[in-house]
């Protein structure tokens, strides 16, 4: 019996040692996958930028340099290793964690391989000099930084005023749309369906050219330091009207998601229907609709580019129109690249805030439903 127990103990130790080796192997696969994509993407980018960005020829030299080629090839090689090693061994991994590490390493290797091959084909068969000259020529942007900052500010003003005004209008429309009386509900539903069913570019065109010019209505804003032309003001009003229709549906869904018992409990305490909605239902609904409303704000930031059809004044241009003006002067698409960077600088923090807010409210949202 002692011999059998000792043999069993030895087998357990061998199995444990094998499992540890496999676990280390899985971690190594993940490391190889991470290294492959870091080299294929990050290493290539850093090596390209190391030579400088002005004039644009330095970018071309950096992309076509020998160090960049070496980094790219090493990344491709590690990607192939991660793919083959990960998919060949993940089934035999002893734990779920080690299997996930092996699969993750292989997937990262695939991504590195795809990115690396695209860059390699571009370097070999493309025209890096012409491409970088037309899309990443920072030299043509010199002297236009102030215009882009002003364009970004105008973009934010259009989006913020449109969103705030739309939220106020949307809450009112949602209350009307949920009325039991058809004569109250019908106009709100018509408004909501109309603004949700027609393109925003059509609304901008008709509101300004049809009403502002056709009827002579020119709603300019001139309050102390705040001065906007009738064109800019018309764009703000249309964004408010459009956002109000979408916000109304968001509020309606949020209010209707609150359990009927909440309203009934408030009414049983002697509150009137408006009081019950104000103090019991709407506060809970607002907590639920904050994330989708912030998503609407991110969408509205991008939709501000449609105001280019109105022909804004120079000091009122938003990001896209600023880039378009620069392109018209130089016929260089680097202005559009700069506009994309500007939009990302505005939207990415907003998207991050939306995701963080959703995570913070998730437990609260469940609690309200309980």
C-alpha positions in Angstrom: 0.0 0.0 0.0 2.8 2.4 0.8 4.3 1.8 -2.6 1.0 2.5 -4.3 0.5 5.7 -2.3 4.0 6.9 -3.2 3.4 6.2 -6.9 0.1 8.0 -6.7 1.8 11.0 -5.0 4.5 11.0 -7.7 1.8 11.0 -10.5 0.0 13.9 -8.8 3.3 15.9 -8.6 4.0 15.2 -12.3 0.5 16.3 -13.3 0.8 19.4 -11.2 4.2 20.2 -12.8 2.7 19.6 -16.3 -0.2 21.9 -15.6 2.2 24.6 -14.4 4.2 24.3 -17.6 1.1 24.5 -19.7 -0.1 27.6 -17.7 3.3 29.2 -18.3 3.1 28.3 -22.0 -0.4 30.0 -22.2 1.0 33.1 -20.6 3.9 33.1 -23.1 1.5 32.7 -26.0 -0.4 35.8 -24.8 2.9 37.7 -24.4 4.0 36.8 -27.9 0.6 37.9 -29.2 0.8 41.3 -27.4 4.4 41.8 -28.6 3.4 41.1 -32.2 0.6 43.7 -32.4 2.7 46.2 -30.4 5.5 45.9 -32.9 3.3 45.7 -36.0 1.2 48.7 -35.2 2.9 50.7 -32.4 6.5 50.0 -33.4 5.8 50.8 -37.0 4.1 54.1 -36.0 6.8 55.2 -33.6 9.5 54.3 -36.1 7.7 56.3 -38.8 7.2 59.4 -36.6 10.7 59.3 -35.2 12.0 61.2 -38.3 9.5 64.0 -37.7 6.3 65.1 -39.4 7.3 68.4 -41.1 8.0 68.4 -43.9 5.9 65.4 -44.9 8.9 63.8 -46.7 10.3 62.9 -43.3 7.2 60.7 -42.6 7.8 59.0 -46.0 11.4 58.4 -45.1 10.5 57.0 -41.7 7.9 54.7 -43.1 10.3 53.3 -45.8 13.3 53.2 -43.5 15.1 49.9 -42.7 14.3 50.1 -38.9 10.6 50.3 -39.7 10.9 47.3 -42.1 12.8 45.3 -39.4 10.2 46.1 -36.7 7.3 45.3 -39.1 8.8 41.9 -40.1 9.5 41.0 -36.5 5.9 41.8 -35.6 4.7 39.7 -38.5 6.9 36.8 -37.4 5.7 36.9 -33.8 2.1 37.1 -35.1 2.6 33.9 -37.1 4.2 32.2 -34.0 1.3 33.3 -31.7 -1.3 32.0 -34.2 0.3 28.6 -34.7 1.2 28.1 -31.0 -2.1 29.3 -29.6 -4.5 27.4 -31.8 -2.3 24.2 -31.6 -2.2 24.1 -27.8 -5.3 25.8 -26.4 -7.4 22.6 -26.3 -4.9 20.9 -24.0 -4.7 23.8 -21.5 -5.7 22.6 -18.0 -7.7 25.7 -16.9 -10.2 28.1 -18.4 -7.8 31.0 -17.8 -4.9 29.3 -19.6 -7.2 28.4 -22.5 -8.4 32.0 -22.8 -4.8 33.3 -22.7 -3.8 31.0 -25.5 -6.8 32.0 -27.6 -6.3 35.7 -26.9 -2.6 35.4 -27.9 -3.6 33.7 -31.2 -6.3 36.4 -31.9 -3.8 39.2 -31.2 -1.4 37.4 -33.6 -4.1 37.4 -36.3 -4.7 41.1 -35.8 -1.0 41.8 -36.0 -0.7 39.8 -39.1 -3.6 41.6 -40.8 -2.3 45.1 -39.8 1.3 44.2 -40.7 0.4 42.8 -44.1 -1.7 45.9 -44.9 1.3 48.1 -44.0 3.7 45.9 -45.9 1.5 45.9 -49.1 1.2 49.7 -48.8 5.0 50.1 -48.5 5.7 47.8 -51.4 3.0 48.4 -54.0 1.4 51.7 -52.9 2.6 55.3 -53.3 3.4 56.4 -49.7 4.8 59.7 -50.9 1.6 60.8 -52.6 -0.7 59.4 -50.0 1.1 61.1 -47.1 1.4 64.3 -49.0 -2.4 64.4 -49.6 -3.6 63.2 -46.2 -0.9 63.7 -43.5 0.9 66.8 -44.7 1.1 68.8 -41.5 3.0 71.6 -43.3 -0.2 72.8 -45.1 -2.0 73.1 -41.8 0.5 75.7 -40.4 -1.4 78.9 -39.7 -4.8 77.2 -39.5 -4.7 76.1 -35.8 -6.8 79.1 -34.7 -9.4 78.3 -37.3 -9.7 74.7 -36.2 -9.9 75.7 -32.5 -12.7 78.1 -33.4 -14.4 75.4 -35.5 -14.2 72.9 -32.6 -15.7 75.6 -30.3 -18.5 76.2 -32.7 -19.2 72.5 -33.0 -19.5 72.2 -29.2 -21.8 75.2 -29.0 -24.1 73.8 -31.7 -24.2 70.4 -30.1 -24.6 71.5 -26.5 -27.3 74.1 -27.2 -29.1 71.6 -29.4 -28.9 68.9 -26.8 -29.9 71.0 -23.8 -32.8 72.6 -25.7 -33.8 69.3 -27.1 -33.9 67.6 -23.7 -36.2 70.3 -22.3 -38.5 70.1 -25.4 -38.3 66.3 -25.4 -39.5 66.0 -21.8 -42.5 68.2 -22.6 -43.3 66.2 -25.7 -43.0 62.9 -23.9 -45.6 64.0 -21.3 -47.9 65.1 -24.1 -47.4 61.9 -26.1 -48.4 59.8 -23.1 -51.6 61.7 -22.4 -54.8 59.7 -22.3 -56.5 62.4 -24.4 -56.1 61.9 -28.1 -56.4 65.6 -28.9 -53.3 66.2 -26.7 -51.4 63.1 -27.7 -51.9 63.4 -31.5 -50.1 66.7 -32.2 -47.1 65.5 -30.1 -47.0 62.2 -32.0 -47.2 64.0 -35.4 -44.3 66.3 -34.4 -42.2 63.4 -33.1 -42.8 61.2 -36.2 -42.2 64.1 -38.6 -38.8 65.1 -37.1 -37.7 61.5 -36.7 -38.9 60.5 -40.2 -37.2 63.3 -42.2 -33.5 63.8 -42.8 -31.8 66.4 -40.6 -30.2 68.0 -43.8 -33.7 68.4 -45.2 -34.9 70.1 -42.0 -31.9 72.5 -42.0 -32.6 73.4 -45.6 -36.3 73.9 -45.3 -36.2 75.8 -42.0 -33.6 78.2 -43.2 -34.2 78.6 -46.9 -38.0 78.1 -46.6 -38.8 80.0 -43.4 -35.9 82.3 -42.8 -35.6 83.5 -46.4 -39.1 82.8 -47.7 -41.0 84.3 -44.8 -38.4 86.8 -43.9 -37.8 85.3 -40.4 -34.2 85.9 -39.4 -33.7 84.8 -35.8 -30.3 86.4 -35.1 -28.9 86.3 -31.5 -27.2 89.5 -30.2 -26.9 89.5 -26.4 -23.8 91.3 -25.3 -20.8 89.3 -26.2 -22.9 86.5 -27.7 -23.6 87.3 -31.3 -24.7 84.8 -33.9 -26.1 85.4 -37.3 -29.5 84.3 -38.4 -28.0 81.4 -40.3 -26.2 80.1 -37.2 -29.2 80.7 -35.0 -31.4 78.8 -37.5 -29.1 75.8 -37.3 -29.3 75.9 -33.5 -33.1 76.0 -33.6 -33.3 73.1 -36.0 -30.9 71.0 -33.8 -33.1 71.7 -30.8 -36.3 70.7 -32.7 -34.7 67.6 -34.1 -33.1 66.5 -30.8 -36.4 67.2 -29.0 -38.2 64.5 -31.1 -35.6 61.9 -30.3 -35.3 62.9 -26.7 -39.1 62.6 -26.4 -39.0 58.9 -27.4 -36.1 58.3 -25.0 -38.1 60.0 -22.1 -41.2 58.1 -23.0 -39.4 54.8 -22.9 -37.8 55.7 -19.6 -41.0 56.8 -18.0 -42.9 53.7 -19.2 -40.2 51.5 -17.9 -41.0 52.6 -14.4 -43.3 50.1 -12.7 -46.9 51.1 -12.5 -46.8 50.5 -8.8 -44.5 53.6 -8.3 -47.2 55.9 -9.7 -50.0 54.1 -7.8 -48.0 54.4 -4.5 -47.5 58.1 -5.1 -51.2 58.6 -5.8 -52.1 56.6 -2.7 -50.2 59.2 -0.7 -52.5 61.9 -1.9 -50.4 63.3 -4.7 -52.1 64.4 -7.9 -51.1 62.9 -11.2 -48.6 65.8 -12.1 -47.2 65.6 -8.6 -46.7 61.8 -8.8 -45.0 62.2 -12.1 -42.8 65.1 -10.9 -41.7 63.6 -7.6 -41.9 59.8 -8.0 -41.7 58.7 -11.7 -39.7 61.3 -13.6 -36.7 61.3 -11.2 -36.3 57.6 -11.6 -36.9 57.8 -15.4 -34.2 60.5 -15.7 -31.7 58.2 -14.1 -32.4 55.6 -16.7 -32.4 57.9 -19.7 -29.1 59.7 -19.0 -26.9 57.2 -21.0 -29.1 57.2 -24.1 -29.4 61.0 -24.0 -25.6 61.2 -23.8 -25.3 58.9 -26.8 -27.7 61.2 -28.7 -25.3 64.1 -27.8 -22.4 62.2 -29.3 -24.4 61.7 -32.5 -25.4 65.3 -32.6 -21.7 66.4 -32.4 -21.2 64.6 -35.7 -24.4 65.8 -37.2 -23.3 69.5 -36.8 -21.2 69.0 -40.0 -24.5 69.3 -42.0 -24.6 73.0 -41.4 -22.2 73.4 -44.3 -25.2 73.6 -46.6 -26.3 76.9 -45.0 -23.2 78.9 -45.7 -22.1 80.2 -42.3 -20.0 83.2 -41.7 -16.2 82.8 -41.3 -16.3 83.1 -37.5 -19.1 80.6 -37.2 -17.7 77.7 -39.2 -17.7 74.3 -37.4 -15.0 71.7 -37.8 -16.0 70.0 -41.0 -16.7 73.3 -42.8 -13.4 74.7 -41.6 -11.7 71.6 -43.1 -13.7 72.1 -46.3 -12.6 75.7 -46.6 -8.9 74.7 -46.1 -9.3 71.9 -48.8 -10.8 74.4 -51.2 -7.8 76.7 -50.8 -5.1 74.0 -51.1 -6.7 70.9 -52.6 -5.0 68.9 -49.8 -7.1 66.4 -47.8 -4.9 66.8 -44.7 -7.5 69.3 -43.6 -10.0 66.5 -43.4 -7.6 64.4 -41.4 -7.2 67.3 -39.0 -11.0 67.6 -38.8 -11.3 63.9 -37.9 -8.8 64.3 -35.1 -10.8 67.3 -33.8 -14.0 65.3 -33.8 -12.3 62.4 -32.1 -10.9 64.8 -29.5 -14.5 65.8 -28.7 -16.4 62.6 -29.1 -14.0 60.1 -27.4 -14.1 61.8 -24.0 -17.9 61.9 -24.4 -18.1 58.2 -25.3 -15.8 57.4 -22.3 -18.1 59.4 -20.0 -21.2 57.6 -21.4 -19.6 54.2 -20.8 -18.5 55.1 -17.3 -21.9 56.6 -16.4 -23.6 53.4 -17.6 -21.4 51.3 -15.4 -22.0 53.5 -12.4 -25.8 53.5 -13.0 -26.1 49.9 -13.8 -26.6 48.7 -10.2 -28.9 51.7 -9.6 -31.0 50.9 -12.6 -31.5 47.4 -11.4 -32.3 48.6 -8.0 -35.0 50.9 -9.2 -36.6 48.1 -11.0 -36.6 46.0 -7.9 
